[in-house]
């Protein structure tokens, strides 16, 4: 087959002139009309794009099937999770062979008879999307609330199940964020609904059996740059209402008792730049806040007078240690910290007032604290993994300071001894050292090999090295995989985030480009075989890198990419726009308009040669709308001066996270990898 010869030409969207005037600039966008979701031409274009991708890859269908089966072979298809204990029951989930979704179960500690709480497979039709929101069992363990999103638009419908009769109650609440918090009387719960722009805005109190129009409105967020969430303290004494934008917080608490009066109590008024989150222990609130240190401190205050003027330092802020999160138990507190880029856990004992850290064998790893539902326990449940260590579940005994292995995820056919991991540092344009985490086969001869480079770098979200079994379909074919921890995350402390946002956002892109150059220079990759990949804001990262240095990359994988940055930030009616002003800047102000315009990938496409492009979209995605990658692909095709391919895959029945079923997820991953291998042959 001749180079890039495809039987069918790529789909071409018609051009309709659309101009936006702002700050003396005229933005011309001939594909603006693609946001008209109900137009038949839009649906046809997206379907034609999917058909075109199939046409591009049809001569590699055998490889696609082989990669899919490889990924599937590394799954234990009939697996079971480690149970966690809560109020006389052991809760767990199961995977069943050939079933896409989990079955959620429990057993009473006395009779050990399995009860099926929820079988997601029974709630979805084959091939359709489904997402489970917060699944919450009432304090008496007799009722369970759960939220379902069946389109991918992140609007969840809440339902209540009687666990004694196995029947659904008549209570059904639509347009929620999927989460509830039960009151201690087992009759009432608190939930959040969305406004017309899909922002969590309203907090309600519902009593079982009542109509929703009888629900009590507890809180309305009036500032469009803030959003609302709810959570319960670990001891179940308080329900917290958190209102946040990207840089500021305000928290209210509700006494979770049998009182008929539900009253909101403010902890501290919002102030631009003041972030805080709240935990509770004994008679005090603990406040994780950045009020006097960029890397946060922990303050302590009596519940009766929680105002900021009474906050007293419990743990000081540190230039070396970032305090990220905390979790409370009856006898100890866990603080999640970052030290020299590594994620660590610090245990404070309330009785002897001593602190120690949990020790792990690998410096570079990922840690998740979940299923910690027993307040009186001395054990901490930890989910640990790294680039070459599959997810391992531990109970850490805080008294004995010992890890007890409960389960290591089985990955059939995987041998960790075949692979090497390392951490190296690239120098960015300003000599800042950028951490890079690498994994590749020990028998790989470095130099002329392909490399798959990942990055994110936004919102202060750290990109920790994690285990992913599909990547071994790349590694076993001679790839190196690298994760670049660029500025915009907070792997190296809070300043790492502050120096990769707003008018410093280009540091993120330059760090990523410098990382790629380092990997080529040091023989970890061939320049002609460099693949970069990012999702959402990480899609903006690879889109910006592609338009800034198109000569540097062979293939760009842009998943649900935020590439139409300027147009999106100019549209305050989109769900996340106003909330995002503190991350990217408000382009209604000229300095931010000019700066965003200077890097927005869609606005910086020129008539030059570009790498091969594989972009994805979710038709129901409320976070990064489908038209961003659709427009980007069209404009790249229109402007590029070479014969490299630009393709778009849209999941027509899903949202931001793509396919929901576990088999469908690896099908999408196999499609991406097949495109990579085909383009590397060119």
ROROSE-239831 format. One record per residue (C-alpha): residue in one letter; x, y, z. Coordinates in pm, whole numbers, plus 50000, padded with zeros to 5 digits. Each point is the difference from the previous one (the first is absolute). Last residue first. Layout:
BEGIN
NODE aa     u     v     w
NODE  A     X     Y     Z
...
This chain:
BEGIN
NODE aa     u     v     w
NODE  X 50519 50551 50737
NODE  X 50022 49686 50216
NODE  X 49977 50209 50314
NODE  X 49659 50117 49878
NODE  X 49863 49645 50000
NODE  X 50137 49926 50347
NODE  X 49848 50316 50147
NODE  X 49661 49945 49835
NODE  X 49989 49647 50141
NODE  X 50084 50137 50345
NODE  X 49704 50240 49989
NODE  X 49756 49730 49888
NODE  X 50131 49765 50271
NODE  X 49926 50268 50262
NODE  X 49644 50037 49873
NODE  X 49950 49624 50013
NODE  X 50159 50005 50347
NODE  X 49724 50227 50123
NODE  X 49727 49797 49831
NODE  X 50109 49694 50196
NODE  X 49988 50191 50331
NODE  X 49664 50162 49926
NODE  X 49975 50380 50031
NODE  X 50131 50115 49663
NODE  X 50148 50349 49993
NODE  X 50088 50194 50313
NODE  X 49860 50337 49891
NODE  X 49665 49879 49873
NODE  X 49852 49694 49833
NODE  X 49754 49877 49737
NODE  X 50142 50146 49679
NODE  X 50356 49906 50090
NODE  X 50178 50226 49752
NODE  X 50321 49892 49826
NODE  X 50173 50269 49797
NODE  X 50283 49962 49750
NODE  X 50282 50223 49875
NODE  X 50241 49834 49758
NODE  X 50338 50121 49883
NODE  X 50018 50099 49634
NODE  X 50184 50329 50055
NODE  X 49910 50371 49981
NODE  X 49740 50000 50275
NODE  X 49731 50273 49984
NODE  X 49671 49831 49910
NODE  X 50076 49673 50173
NODE  X 50110 50183 50315
NODE  X 49682 50212 49982
NODE  X 49771 49699 49978
NODE  X 50179 49813 50279
NODE  X 49980 50301 50232
NODE  X 49634 50060 49924
NODE  X 49908 49643 50096
NODE  X 50234 50008 50302
NODE  X 49818 50306 50140
NODE  X 49657 49905 49864
NODE  X 49963 49706 50238
NODE  X 49974 50229 50303
NODE  X 50272 49979 50261
NODE  X 49829 49984 50338
NODE  X 49637 49925 49911
NODE  X 50089 49694 49785
NODE  X 49684 49858 49842
NODE  X 50159 49935 49658
NODE  X 50325 49881 50152
NODE  X 50306 50095 49796
NODE  X 50328 49851 49884
NODE  X 50294 50129 49799
NODE  X 50268 49804 49811
NODE  X 50241 50237 49825
NODE  X 50300 49921 49777
NODE  X 50259 50272 50045
NODE  X 49966 50339 49830
NODE  X 50161 50167 49699
NODE  X 49925 50371 49953
NODE  X 49712 50228 49901
NODE  X 49931 50116 50354
NODE  X 49787 49888 50296
NODE  X 50032 50245 50287
NODE  X 49637 50081 50079
NODE  X 49899 49637 50044
NODE  X 50300 49938 50227
NODE  X 49929 50290 50239
NODE  X 50357 50122 50071
NODE  X 50011 50370 49906
NODE  X 49624 50035 50020
NODE  X 50013 49910 50369
NODE  X 50253 50282 50058
NODE  X 49816 50263 49797
NODE  X 49665 49927 50162
NODE  X 50161 49988 50343
NODE  X 50155 50345 49965
NODE  X 49683 50132 49835
NODE  X 49760 49918 50283
NODE  X 49687 49836 49861
NODE  X 50243 49712 49954
NODE  X 49959 49905 50369
NODE  X 50312 49811 50105
NODE  X 50102 49636 49951
NODE  X 49969 49845 50345
NODE  X 49815 50269 50195
NODE  X 49759 50053 49709
NODE  X 49914 49629 49992
NODE  X 49683 50017 50212
NODE  X 49865 50253 49750
NODE  X 50054 49758 49711
NODE  X 49900 49668 50154
NODE  X 49647 49941 49877
NODE  X 50001 50207 49677
NODE  X 49788 50315 50021
NODE  X 50302 50222 50074
NODE  X 50127 49956 49644
NODE  X 50329 50192 49964
NODE  X 50192 49725 50179
NODE  X 49875 49751 49743
NODE  X 50101 50215 49704
NODE  X 50348 50051 50148
NODE  X 50073 49640 50089
NODE  X 49893 49820 49687
NODE  X 50253 49728 50085
NODE  X 49856 49857 50322
NODE  X 50062 49647 49876
NODE  X 49753 49711 50041
NODE  X 50302 49778 49937
NODE  X 50282 50148 49790
NODE  X 50245 49732 49880
NODE  X 50274 50174 49801
NODE  X 50232 49804 49770
NODE  X 50347 50066 49857
NODE  X 50104 50285 50226
NODE  X 50270 50269 50000
NODE  X 49931 50180 49675
NODE  X 49657 50119 50115
NODE  X 50163 50207 50276
NODE  X 49755 50271 50113
NODE  X 49691 49854 49830
NODE  X 50066 49646 50122
NODE  X 50108 50111 50347
NODE  X 49677 50200 50028
NODE  X 49792 49700 49895
NODE  X 50200 49772 50233
NODE  X 49930 50226 50299
NODE  X 49642 50077 49894
NODE  X 49941 49626 49995
NODE  X 50149 49985 50350
NODE  X 49725 50247 50092
NODE  X 49766 49726 49873
NODE  X 50225 49701 49926
NODE  X 50366 49985 49900
NODE  X 50223 49800 49768
NODE  X 50331 50050 49824
NODE  X 50158 49752 49756
NODE  X 50367 50029 49901
NODE  X 50120 49765 49727
NODE  X 50185 50228 49759
NODE  X 50183 50174 50281
NODE  X 50122 49661 50120
NODE  X 49953 49945 50369
NODE  X 50178 49937 50329
NODE  X 50329 50096 49834
NODE  X 50088 50286 50233
NODE  X 49941 50272 49740
NODE  X 49661 49855 49906
NODE  X 49879 49980 50359
NODE  X 50133 50347 50076
NODE  X 49823 50151 49698
NODE  X 49671 49844 50109
NODE  X 50042 50132 50354
NODE  X 50084 50347 49865
NODE  X 49677 49993 49798
NODE  X 49805 49902 50312
NODE  X 50161 50272 50210
NODE  X 49928 50254 49723
NODE  X 49632 49902 50000
NODE  X 49959 50035 50375
NODE  X 50210 50319 50013
NODE  X 49751 50142 49748
NODE  X 49745 50026 50279
NODE  X 50190 50275 50182
NODE  X 49739 50272 49935
NODE  X 49727 49780 50151
NODE  X 50149 49667 50111
NODE  X 50327 49807 50011
NODE  X 50208 50191 50256
NODE  X 49726 49986 50262
NODE  X 49982 49622 49965
NODE  X 50368 49932 50059
NODE  X 49986 50266 50274
NODE  X 49764 49767 50186
NODE  X 50258 49726 50033
NODE  X 50206 49784 49765
NODE  X 49718 49777 49879
NODE  X 49766 50297 49987
NODE  X 49870 49986 49644
NODE  X 50025 50312 49787
NODE  X 50370 49946 49955
NODE  X 50087 49677 49821
NODE  X 50017 49653 50150
NODE  X 50098 49824 49677
NODE  X 49894 49634 49987
NODE  X 50209 49776 49775
NODE  X 49935 49669 49824
NODE  X 50282 49840 49799
NODE  X 49878 49793 49708
NODE  X 50149 49683 49853
NODE  X 49696 49790 49916
NODE  X 49973 49853 50351
NODE  X 49984 50356 50136
NODE  X 49708 50094 49777
NODE  X 49772 49703 50072
NODE  X 50134 50039 50354
NODE  X 49818 50332 50020
NODE  X 49666 49819 50029
NODE  X 50085 49883 50358
NODE  X 49999 50346 50154
NODE  X 50192 50055 50323
NODE  X 50044 50357 50122
NODE  X 50272 50265 50003
NODE  X 49844 50307 50165
NODE  X 49857 50281 49789
NODE  X 49924 50267 50260
NODE  X 49692 50214 49956
NODE  X 50080 50364 50084
NODE  X 49727 50107 49761
NODE  X 50219 49925 49696
NODE  X 50315 49812 49890
NODE  X 49887 49691 49807
NODE  X 50274 49792 49838
NODE  X 50078 49674 49823
NODE  X 50287 49909 49767
NODE  X 49989 49676 49796
NODE  X 50346 49919 49862
NODE  X 50111 49820 49686
NODE  X 50342 49833 49980
NODE  X 50311 50096 49803
NODE  X 50215 50077 50300
NODE  X 49952 49752 50281
NODE  X 50055 49627 49958
NODE  X 49709 49849 50190
NODE  X 50086 49692 50209
NODE  X 49903 50165 50329
NODE  X 49658 50085 49859
NODE  X 49882 50355 50051
NODE  X 49870 50233 50273
NODE  X 50075 50367 50054
NODE  X 49898 50272 50247
NODE  X 50108 50352 49906
NODE  X 50046 50280 50251
NODE  X 50053 50350 49851
NODE  X 50302 50196 50129
NODE  X 49960 50376 49950
NODE  X 50285 50129 49780
NODE  X 49787 50286 49858
NODE  X 49937 49820 49668
NODE  X 49940 49672 50182
NODE  X 50269 49762 50122
NODE  X 49890 49635 49996
NODE  X 50017 49781 50309
NODE  X 50014 49621 50030
NODE  X 49800 49740 50193
NODE  X 50045 49634 49914
NODE  X 49804 49685 49932
NODE  X 50130 49678 49843
NODE  X 49788 49714 49873
NODE  X 50035 49624 49955
NODE  X 49997 49934 50374
NODE  X 49641 50126 50016
NODE  X 49875 49679 49828
NODE  X 49646 50030 49865
NODE  X 49830 49697 49845
NODE  X 49682 50042 50201
NODE  X 49983 50327 50194
NODE  X 49884 49918 50353
NODE  X 49934 50298 50222
NODE  X 50192 49962 50324
NODE  X 49776 49926 50295
NODE  X 49992 50038 50376
NODE  X 50364 50077 50077
NODE  X 50036 50116 50358
NODE  X 50218 50308 50037
NODE  X 50153 50053 50343
NODE  X 50032 50298 50232
NODE  X 49889 49785 50297
NODE  X 49760 50267 50124
NODE  X 49903 50142 49661
NODE  X 49927 49659 49854
NODE  X 50006 50058 49624
NODE  X 49746 49791 49813
NODE  X 50129 49951 49652
NODE  X 49855 49966 49651
NODE  X 50240 49971 49709
NODE  X 49928 50146 49658
NODE  X 50251 49861 49753
NODE  X 50369 50092 50050
NODE  X 50183 50100 49679
NODE  X 49910 50367 49964
NODE  X 49895 50019 50363
NODE  X 49711 49882 50217
NODE  X 49859 50032 50352
NODE  X 49643 49986 50132
NODE  X 50015 50064 50374
NODE  X 49749 49907 50275
NODE  X 50108 50147 50336
NODE  X 49972 49780 50307
NODE  X 49945 50098 50366
NODE  X 49624 49984 49948
NODE  X 49746 50220 50180
NODE  X 49885 50199 49695
NODE  X 49931 49700 49778
NODE  X 49932 50128 49648
NODE  X 50350 50018 49854
NODE  X 49903 49848 49665
NODE  X 50232 50246 49823
NODE  X 50349 50148 50029
NODE  X 50173 49999 49663
NODE  X 50376 49996 49955
NODE  X 50212 50030 49685
NODE  X 50368 49918 49986
NODE  X 50353 50126 49949
NODE  X 50214 49945 50309
NODE  X 49952 49622 49994
NODE  X 50028 49775 50307
NODE  X 49732 50180 50202
NODE  X 50023 50143 50352
NODE  X 49704 50155 50181
NODE  X 50109 50313 50183
NODE  X 50004 50074 50375
NODE  X 49848 50254 50240
NODE  X 49963 49994 50377
NODE  X 49726 50162 50210
NODE  X 49985 49697 50235
NODE  X 49621 49978 49987
NODE  X 49911 50191 49681
NODE  X 50246 49797 49792
NODE  X 50106 50184 49684
NODE  X 50071 49793 49688
NODE  X 50174 50148 49694
NODE  X 49944 49854 49654
NODE  X 50226 50072 49701
NODE  X 49973 50107 49635
NODE  X 50343 50073 49855
NODE  X 50092 50328 49832
NODE  X 50274 50089 50246
NODE  X 49751 49948 50286
NODE  X 49631 50009 49925
NODE  X 49757 49937 50284
NODE  X 49682 49808 50077
NODE  X 49918 50044 50366
NODE  X 49847 49717 50200
NODE  X 49850 50067 50344
NODE  X 49988 49757 50291
NODE  X 49796 49862 50288
NODE  X 49638 50041 49894
NODE  X 50079 50031 49634
NODE  X 50051 50306 49779
NODE  X 50120 50051 49642
NODE  X 50217 50277 49858
NODE  X 50095 50156 49668
NODE  X 50280 50170 49807
NODE  X 50257 50134 50247
NODE  X 50301 50100 49788
NODE  X 50337 49941 50165
NODE  X 50327 50180 49932
NODE  X 49905 50364 50061
NODE  X 49794 49890 50299
NODE  X 49668 50103 50153
NODE  X 49956 49945 50370
NODE  X 49787 49729 50157
NODE  X 49740 50076 50269
NODE  X 49996 50375 49947
NODE  X 49716 50177 50178
NODE  X 49688 50120 49818
NODE  X 49796 50235 50220
NODE  X 50002 50298 49761
NODE  X 49885 49764 49726
NODE  X 49658 49940 50153
NODE  X 49937 49655 50147
NODE  X 49853 50110 50334
NODE  X 49794 49715 50148
NODE  X 50185 49734 49797
NODE  X 50330 50093 50164
NODE  X 50285 50077 49759
NODE  X 50309 49822 49870
NODE  X 50224 50106 49713
NODE  X 50186 49787 49746
NODE  X 50247 50183 49775
NODE  X 50012 50042 49624
NODE  X 50286 49992 49745
NODE  X 49947 50370 49918
NODE  X 50015 50089 50370
NODE  X 49796 50244 50209
NODE  X 49642 49947 49882
NODE  X 50072 49688 49792
NODE  X 49760 49784 50200
NODE  X 49931 49653 50137
NODE  X 49763 50073 50288
NODE  X 49938 49760 50287
NODE  X 49667 50042 50177
NODE  X 49991 49931 50370
NODE  X 49805 49823 50273
NODE  X 50119 49644 49924
NODE  X 50123 49994 49641
NODE  X 49869 50181 49695
NODE  X 50133 50078 49653
NODE  X 49969 50316 49793
NODE  X 50142 50133 49676
NODE  X 50157 50338 49935
NODE  X 50101 50228 49719
NODE  X 50042 50375 50032
NODE  X 50090 50160 49664
NODE  X 49696 50225 49983
NODE  X 49830 49998 50339
NODE  X 49705 49786 50088
NODE  X 49854 50031 50346
NODE  X 50116 49753 50265
NODE  X 49825 49716 50182
NODE  X 49639 50081 49917
NODE  X 49721 49809 50174
NODE  X 49705 49870 49797
NODE  X 49694 49891 50197
NODE  X 49786 49691 49968
NODE  X 49718 50014 50255
NODE  X 49821 49669 50054
NODE  X 50285 49893 50226
NODE  X 50099 49635 49968
NODE  X 50371 50081 49967
NODE  X 50245 50085 49724
NODE  X 50087 50353 50104
NODE  X 50042 50195 49678
NODE  X 50324 50165 49893
NODE  X 50080 50281 49758
NODE  X 50321 50041 49800
NODE  X 50131 50281 49778
NODE  X 50293 49952 49767
NODE  X 50224 50187 49755
NODE  X 50253 49921 49726
NODE  X 49831 49776 49742
NODE  X 49648 50093 50104
NODE  X 49847 49848 50305
NODE  X 49687 49959 50209
NODE  X 50010 49711 50245
NODE  X 49694 49891 50196
NODE  X 50112 49776 50285
NODE  X 49787 49743 50180
NODE  X 50093 49952 50364
NODE  X 50008 49724 50261
NODE  X 50071 49713 49761
NODE  X 50339 49924 50167
NODE  X 50166 50021 49658
NODE  X 49852 50342 49932
NODE  X 49734 49999 49729
NODE  X 50030 50145 49653
NODE  X 49823 50251 49778
NODE  X 50099 50189 49685
NODE  X 49920 50345 49860
NODE  X 50143 50200 49711
NODE  X 50141 50352 49984
NODE  X 50066 50232 49701
NODE  X 49627 50051 49944
NODE  X 49967 50170 50344
NODE  X 49647 49949 50130
NODE  X 50047 49661 50162
NODE  X 49662 49903 50145
NODE  X 49973 49823 50335
NODE  X 49755 49807 50214
NODE  X 49704 49967 49764
NODE  X 49750 49780 50184
NODE  X 49837 49728 49792
NODE  X 49623 50016 49950
NODE  X 50034 50036 49623
NODE  X 50195 49673 50014
NODE  X 49691 49813 50114
NODE  X 50027 49853 50348
NODE  X 50029 49629 50074
NODE  X 50350 50020 50139
NODE  X 50085 50350 50121
NODE  X 50222 50212 49776
NODE  X 50229 50288 50099
NODE  X 50142 50201 49711
NODE  X 50324 50166 49887
NODE  X 49992 50203 49676
NODE  X 50286 50104 49769
NODE  X 50185 49708 49841
NODE  X 50065 50148 49653
NODE  X 49825 49836 49705
NODE  X 49934 50333 49819
NODE  X 49628 49985 50082
NODE  X 50084 49957 50369
NODE  X 50098 49670 50158
NODE  X 49863 49826 50308
NODE  X 50160 49903 50332
NODE  X 49885 49751 50265
NODE  X 49926 49976 50372
NODE  X 49823 49702 50153
NODE  X 49705 49930 50224
NODE  X 49835 49694 50152
NODE  X 50301 49806 50131
NODE  X 49989 50218 50319
NODE  X 50378 50057 49979
NODE  X 49968 50214 49686
NODE  X 50125 49838 49683
NODE  X 50240 50176 49764
NODE  X 49927 49989 49628
NODE  X 50203 49995 49680
NODE  X 49908 49968 49633
NODE  X 50054 50361 49886
NODE  X 49621 50038 49974
NODE  X 49769 50068 49707
NODE  X 49731 49750 50100
NODE  X 49863 49882 50335
NODE  X 49808 49677 50049
NODE  X 49817 49903 50318
NODE  X 49746 49726 49920
NODE  X 50209 49746 50186
NODE  X 50186 49730 49810
NODE  X 49959 49641 50113
NODE  X 50247 49751 50147
NODE  X 49763 49947 50297
NODE  X 50264 50033 50275
NODE  X 50240 50213 49795
NODE  X 49734 50261 49927
NODE  X 50142 50184 49699
NODE  X 50002 50375 49948
NODE  X 50054 50170 49663
NODE  X 50191 50309 49892
NODE  X 50013 50098 49632
NODE  X 50343 50129 49900
NODE  X 50083 50274 49751
NODE  X 50362 49939 49900
NODE  X 49928 50035 49624
NODE  X 50123 49645 49939
NODE  X 49660 49868 49887
NODE  X 49881 49755 50267
NODE  X 50107 50184 50315
NODE  X 49885 49806 50306
NODE  X 49996 50104 50366
NODE  X 49976 49773 50303
NODE  X 49828 50001 50337
NODE  X 49991 49694 50225
NODE  X 49764 49910 50282
NODE  X 50019 49744 50280
NODE  X 50358 50059 50120
NODE  X 49867 50197 50302
NODE  X 50242 50283 49915
NODE  X 49868 50017 49642
NODE  X 50208 49846 49721
NODE  X 50148 50235 49739
NODE  X 50086 49929 49638
NODE  X 50133 50327 49856
NODE  X 49961 50008 49624
NODE  X 49997 49691 49780
NODE  X 50066 50064 49632
NODE  X 49822 49836 49708
NODE  X 50055 50011 49626
NODE  X 49841 49770 49744
NODE  X 50162 49712 49814
NODE  X 49772 49734 50141
NODE  X 49710 50151 50194
NODE  X 50062 50121 50353
NODE  X 49841 49939 50339
NODE  X 50048 49625 50036
NODE  X 50375 50030 49939
NODE  X 50019 50252 50285
NODE  X 49914 49729 50251
NODE  X 49916 50182 50322
NODE  X 49969 49889 50360
NODE  X 50046 49627 49945
NODE  X 49983 49836 50342
NODE  X 50244 49720 50071
NODE  X 49937 49781 50302
NODE  X 50282 50033 50254
NODE  X 49771 49909 50293
NODE  X 50158 50204 50282
NODE  X 50218 50258 49820
NODE  X 49712 50090 49771
NODE  X 50116 49985 49642
NODE  X 50001 50274 49740
NODE  X 49980 50044 49625
NODE  X 50057 50233 49707
NODE  X 50010 49830 49657
NODE  X 50239 50177 49765
NODE  X 49959 50074 49633
NODE  X 50088 49867 49654
NODE  X 49911 49634 50051
NODE  X 50188 49738 49797
NODE  X 50124 49835 50321
NODE  X 49855 50151 50316
NODE  X 50166 50281 50194
NODE  X 49916 50018 50369
NODE  X 49963 50276 50257
NODE  X 50046 50015 50378
NODE  X 49831 50094 50327
NODE  X 50042 49804 50324
NODE  X 49714 50074 50236
NODE  X 49957 50041 50376
NODE  X 50033 50381 50000
NODE  X 50257 50051 49726
NODE  X 50275 49760 49896
NODE  X 50189 50012 49673
NODE  X 50017 49709 49759
NODE  X 50301 49957 49767
NODE  X 49866 50005 49646
NODE  X 49897 49696 49796
NODE  X 50110 49891 49653
NODE  X 49829 49799 49728
NODE  X 50163 50144 49689
NODE  X 50351 50014 50134
NODE  X 50129 50240 49737
NODE  X 50339 49960 49832
NODE  X 49846 49783 49727
NODE  X 49762 50285 49911
NODE  X 50292 50227 49920
NODE  X 50159 49738 49778
NODE  X 49662 49926 49839
NODE  X 49957 50367 49912
NODE  X 50356 50016 49860
NODE  X 49937 49694 49780
NODE  X 49666 50133 49878
NODE  X 50159 50330 49899
NODE  X 50288 49816 49832
NODE  X 49753 49799 49791
NODE  X 49809 50317 49918
NODE  X 50312 50169 49867
NODE  X 49888 50033 49636
NODE  X 49673 50149 50128
NODE  X 50178 50270 50199
NODE  X 49947 50303 49777
NODE  X 49654 49879 49894
NODE  X 49896 49955 50362
NODE  X 50121 50355 50065
NODE  X 49793 50119 49705
NODE  X 49691 49828 50139
NODE  X 50046 50179 50332
NODE  X 50044 50332 49817
NODE  X 49688 49931 49793
NODE  X 49804 49945 50322
NODE  X 50126 50332 50134
NODE  X 49915 50177 49674
NODE  X 49654 49843 49985
NODE  X 49918 50109 50354
NODE  X 50107 50354 49922
NODE  X 49815 50012 49667
NODE  X 49679 49887 50172
NODE  X 50009 50314 50215
NODE  X 49909 49916 50361
NODE  X 50344 50070 50144
NODE  X 50045 50349 49862
NODE  X 50361 50022 50126
NODE  X 50120 49919 49649
NODE  X 49889 50347 49889
NODE  X 50328 50153 50123
NODE  X 50184 49824 49718
NODE  X 50087 50312 49798
NODE  X 50147 50172 50307
NODE  X 50146 50346 49944
NODE  X 50101 50182 50316
NODE  X 50022 50375 49939
NODE  X 50216 50189 50247
NODE  X 49955 50356 50129
NODE  X 49934 49877 50353
NODE  X 49737 49754 49875
NODE  X 49818 49956 49671
NODE  X 49868 49651 49924
NODE  X 49958 49886 49640
NODE  X 49811 49709 49851
NODE  X 50019 49905 49633
NODE  X 49848 49664 49920
NODE  X 50237 49734 49873
NODE  X 49873 49657 49907
NODE  X 50154 49710 50184
NODE  X 50220 49771 49792
NODE  X 50007 49629 50072
NODE  X 50330 49833 49912
NODE  X 50040 49859 49648
NODE  X 49904 49635 49952
NODE  X 50240 49736 49867
NODE  X 50280 50110 50233
NODE  X 50358 50024 49879
NODE  X 50209 50103 50299
NODE  X 50321 49873 49832
NODE  X 49913 49760 49723
NODE  X 49867 49657 50089
